[in-house]
């Protein structure tokens, strides 16, 4: 694996075991540091470089010859040429500099959604983490100009939402204050780049979430169908510690485990033997038994959603096997969806069962490689393949580049879950420590700034490298309304953007539509076999021999 618990070159350290993404396998909201993503949320692009310049030399410790994963891919570089320069720029050495690399992209079929950099959040749904830190995620995403996804079950778990019983969907939701808060928070700072995406699972469909969003917000929102995610093969879960709340969720129609209505469970809770309850969503499409039935149901659902007024409809699918992957790509293309997010095993943000997360599904790099293969099959038939976003354990700028290159030209975005949530946690902790009167409101976990933060400064403008960039966007007076988590979000995104720009410049690609699979190669033969990306020693070997024999 590429990542150990500590990185002496960057001065970073993982509190727990390092995952393939470079994040700790268990990421805590109260963490005092300092993994690469955590520290990047304060110092930004400074962390692209080794520390203690002038006193050190540095060398890589990457082991790309081991295993099949995204870290086994390496990025190509070229010694001449330049492609994709923006209008008004030339291929001169003065113009071909990495700050001139354009990261703007767009996705969609009939209605194009502009994005400032090829990044989107994962689905931030009914988990309490998503609720508590939503302002940081939503405002940060809006300021960066990327799509932010409201995940499943937000209305269903909200005790203040009002849902009428009965089979009808239209008009069923009378009030959904938490969903409204999430949409309105993002839209307050939305400037035309990015979008707010509202996800739809089985319970959401039953509760009439799509109808509510269409009636209240029209086409301001994108609606996303949910087939699955890369961490579990059952519906989403949350954990609650109140038996009253557990009963409420059961009455709302959820599966609650253990069942709070059973007397023995109630007694166990009273005695303290049972301390929490897991709320589960239902499996979708259980009544369907063939590919043809799935297709018919999918197409009719998309048609229904468009009839409600949604001009943009997307699909999120998980790390199922090859048949489901083919269905997702084919049906999304046939239905002319605006985006297909393909989430491979290895990611995760919620509370998926641990061994299920460890053992279920297709690893990201293999799933994404097959997605490209299947997309090529449709393209060869003259089809305009649905735009794609890859997800599943991404956190760093090289992950973004590799995923875009592996799926090129179909991948327009990379979906990042845990990595982009960390600055929200960190910012809230910093804000609550500096201003104790705000601690509860922002859900801060610290009573004082730890040494790892004090190394950067004592005030927000000293701590966050992106502070004045955010101030330039919103204005000095509005900064009082910007949570520190959003400033951290912007700072981390700036670091990721700069890193991607540098990697693209090294490949002599100055716009995203120029990135291709030829910009990466495999670090070992097994990765080459599984991905179709040639081994490092095979790439351009034929042209090299022509040079030598000329």
RAJOGI-V732883 format. One record per backbone hydrogen bond with DSSP energy under -0.5 kcal/mol. CO is the residue of the C=O (numbers start at 0). NH is the residue of the N-H. If there is no record, write none. Layout:
CO;NH
CO;NH
This chain:
4;13
6;10
6;11
8;50
11;6
16;24
18;21
22;18
24;26
25;27
27;30
33;12
34;38
35;39
36;40
37;40
38;41
38;42
39;43
41;464
42;45
43;46
44;47
45;48
51;54
51;55
62;65
66;68
68;71
69;72
71;522
73;520
82;509
85;88
91;94
91;95
94;96
96;99
97;100
100;102
101;511
104;114
106;112
109;111
111;113
112;106
113;193
114;104
116;118
117;413
118;146
119;415
121;123
121;148
122;124
123;150
126;130
127;131
128;132
130;133
132;136
133;137
134;138
135;139
136;140
137;141
138;142
139;143
140;144
140;145
144;115
146;120
147;149
147;196
148;123
148;150
149;198
150;153
151;125
152;156
153;157
154;157
156;158
157;160
160;162
161;173
161;174
168;171
171;163
171;173
174;161
175;179
176;180
177;181
178;182
179;183
180;184
181;185
182;186
183;187
184;188
185;188
185;189
194;147
194;196
195;221
196;149
196;198
197;223
199;225
200;204
201;205
202;206
203;207
203;208
204;207
207;211
208;212
209;213
210;214
211;215
212;216
212;217
213;217
216;219
217;220
219;195
221;197
222;313
223;199
224;226
224;315
228;231
228;318
229;345
231;228
235;280
236;350
237;278
239;276
241;245
242;246
243;247
244;248
245;249
246;250
247;251
248;253
249;252
253;255
254;279
256;277
258;261
261;265
262;266
263;267
264;268
265;269
266;270
267;271
267;272
267;273
268;271
272;274
276;239
276;278
277;256
277;279
278;237
279;254
280;234
284;287
289;293
290;294
291;295
292;296
293;297
294;298
295;299
296;300
297;301
298;302
299;303
300;304
301;305
302;306
303;307
304;308
304;309
305;308
308;310
311;222
312;337
312;338
313;224
314;340
315;226
315;227
316;342
317;319
318;361
320;324
321;325
322;326
323;327
324;328
325;329
326;330
327;331
328;332
329;333
330;334
331;336
332;335
337;107
338;314
339;341
339;388
340;316
340;342
341;343
341;390
343;346
344;363
352;356
353;357
354;358
355;359
361;344
362;365
362;366
363;367
364;368
365;369
366;370
367;371
368;372
369;373
370;374
371;375
372;376
373;377
374;378
375;379
376;380
377;380
377;382
378;381
382;384
386;339
387;411
387;412
388;341
389;414
390;343
393;418
395;399
396;400
397;401
398;402
399;403
400;404
401;405
402;406
404;407
406;409
406;410
409;387
412;389
413;119
413;415
414;391
415;121
416;420
417;420
417;421
420;423
420;424
421;425
422;426
423;427
424;428
425;429
426;430
427;431
428;432
429;433
430;434
433;435
434;437
434;438
435;438
437;441
438;442
438;443
449;452
449;453
450;454
452;455
452;456
458;461
458;462
459;463
462;464
463;466
465;469
466;470
467;471
468;472
469;473
470;474
474;478
475;478
476;479
477;480
478;481
480;482
482;485
482;486
483;487
484;488
485;489
486;490
487;491
488;492
489;493
490;494
491;495
492;496
493;497
494;498
495;499
496;500
497;501
498;502
499;503
500;504
501;505
502;506
503;508
504;507
505;77
507;82
507;509
509;101
510;513
511;514
515;518
516;519
518;75
520;73
521;535
523;527
524;528
525;529
526;530
527;531
531;533
533;521
534;537
534;538
537;540
539;543
540;544
541;545
542;546
543;547
544;548
545;549
546;549
